[in-house]
Amino acid sequence: MLMVIEPCLNEIDIMTSNPMTFAPDFGRAMTHFEAQPTYTVSPLHHMALQGQEVLVKDETQRMGLGAFKALGGPYAIARYISDQWQANKGEKLNAARLQDGDVKAFAAEMTFVCASAGNHGLGVASGARDRGAKARIFLAHTVPKSFGARLESYGAEVVWAGDNYSQSVAAAVQDAADTGATLLADGTWQGYTELPKLVMEGYCVIAEELRTQLAKAGNWPSHVFLQAGVGGLACAMAYMIRHNWPVQPEIIVVEPDAAECLQASHRAGEPTNVTGPDSNMGRLDCKEPSMVAWHTLEKCHVSYQLLSDAEAEAGANMMTHLGVATTPSGAAGFTALHKRLAEFADVPEFLPLVIISEGQV
Ligand SMILES: Cc1ncc(COP(=O)(O)O)c(C=O)c1O
């Protein structure tokens, strides 16, 4: 099962400080979370799907927010505040100092702005609240009103803008430019890469937890299915798997057929936007890839798979019946596995790993 792979980070990238290079300091992300009172390692379940063992990393309870995104925005905010403090005051902050009144008063001057189809907004809202900062979240009119209320319960200001996710992103970018607020997107584009890299650095914690859990079990997956929106989760996972997992699996990136921006970019050999109808996999319904994520995935030798809305709905129901209540987005990696299960019947030592990326909402 050992494959020869190219490292994700090559010397040319290091020498040119290519902004598209993802080289996370995942150790400091682990250190950060291990100091947080709400942090626990998320469970790794062993489930059976038609007689096939499946490893299921369950992100549905992550840090009380109910999705892996709790590792992204809140971490980037904590890092940003620490970096700004150090630049201004010359003091390096540890986790305990971040909670002190003088640091919170400093953070209270900051407003973090983003667009969200769901979980990233929650991460930014809760991360800002926890550090004493402000958050302003832009939501497209297609997002359920109840979600706006949930964000407001975290103290965020909610602005309804645009008919789809891309339009809400454009509104958030404009707002940050007009007001001087800090844009904290989960996607990256030309000229905007550094804060979203911190978001993805936070997601690396999932892969590090898995590395420990799998080493303990002595059982490494042969195939990892990763659902993608802009590609941040897939990027962080693929990077870490190729970086330090001792047994190399195949990596399959799963997208809605209505939003295949990463696969289209792979085919075109450059970041490519797509058009399509709205998908019921709302969190994955991104028509524009994260450039850094795509650039990284290209180096990690991944393959791609698409899902229809009907498949996604059925897969979410199946996983919910198996015991982890989730959504079409949360189950998409599992659904992609189920769709192709027969294909893997003759693969020796076939052991799939999926991530349930959010709980039922
Ligand atoms: C539950 C869930 N799964 C997967 C994703 C995809 O993550 P990314 O946009 O980083 O690819 C998201 C993004 O919001 C999400 O909320």
The ligand as an SDF file (V2000), in Angstrom:
LIG
                    3D

 16 16  0  0  0  0  0  0  0  0999 V2000
  -19.9160   20.7520    6.8840 C   0  0  0  0  0  0  0  0  0  0  0  0
  -18.9350   21.1610    5.8610 C   0  0  0  0  0  0  0  0  0  0  0  0
  -18.2930   20.2040    5.1750 N   0  0  0  0  0  0  0  0  0  0  0  0
  -17.3810   20.5180    4.2350 C   0  0  0  0  0  0  0  0  0  0  0  0
  -17.1130   21.8340    3.9180 C   0  0  0  0  0  0  0  0  0  0  0  0
  -16.1210   22.1270    2.8420 C   0  0  0  0  0  0  0  0  0  0  0  0
  -15.0240   22.8220    3.3260 O   0  0  0  0  0  0  0  0  0  0  0  0
  -14.1470   23.7290    2.3430 P   0  0  0  0  0  0  0  0  0  0  0  0
  -15.0240   24.8520    1.8780 O   0  0  0  0  0  0  0  0  0  0  0  0
  -13.0090   24.1450    3.1660 O   0  0  0  0  0  0  0  0  0  0  0  0
  -13.7910   22.8530    1.1950 O   0  0  0  0  0  0  0  0  0  0  0  0
  -17.7720   22.8580    4.6100 C   0  0  0  0  0  0  0  0  0  0  0  0
  -17.5260   24.2690    4.3090 C   0  0  0  0  0  0  0  0  0  0  0  0
  -18.2150   25.1430    4.7650 O   0  0  0  0  0  0  0  0  0  0  0  0
  -18.6900   22.5200    5.6200 C   0  0  0  0  0  0  0  0  0  0  0  0
  -19.3300   23.4440    6.3390 O   0  0  0  0  0  0  0  0  0  0  0  0
  1  2  1  0
  2  3  1  0
  2 15  2  0
  3  4  2  0
  4  5  1  0
  5  6  1  0
  5 12  2  0
  6  7  1  0
  7  8  1  0
  8  9  2  0
  8 10  1  0
  8 11  1  0
 12 13  1  0
 12 15  1  0
 13 14  2  0
 15 16  1  0
M  END
$$$$
